[in-house]
């Protein structure tokens, strides 16, 4: 049985988009083409049983979004829209980008915010 999988990503500079595309290449037919989180709907997001979620970490550990100084909406706004949603039937894997030299105390901290957002709604996160 082939599970429908999609890589959703948030980005500010385009680097997370690039990594999402590389992951998609590795997955081949096992996943649909990656989608920027600011270009999807809640219904589309919820239609996938397996979610690969990618994010950069901005500033002091923030997700991309308007509060982090991004030019457009991204993860922060999408997560706000998940309020009251159940993700108990979802399996999630996370990947993150960050600057370990410039921001060692906050390196890939954005992944924690995504982790909390999906696990608080019942999703099962896989990977370490």
C-alpha angles and dihedrals in degrees: 000000000000114000117216106248132183134182110223117188141179120210143172103184100024097252094112089050089055092052091046089056092049090051090049090052090054092048094048113175091359090080140039119237114289119264131206106239090232089061100055138076128234089245092054092047092050093048092073118081092197119048128186106196123194132186142164119227115239130198112328096358101304129151116238113272143106093293089057092055098259119152092236144019119286140149097337093057093042092052089051087057091055091070109135094008123132118222097175092125094052130099112203135192121187136209128181143188128210147143108265093181100047097035109024093155092055101033108154091343089145087075089065091057090051091045091052092046094055100036091048085060094048104263120149111235118205128198132044 
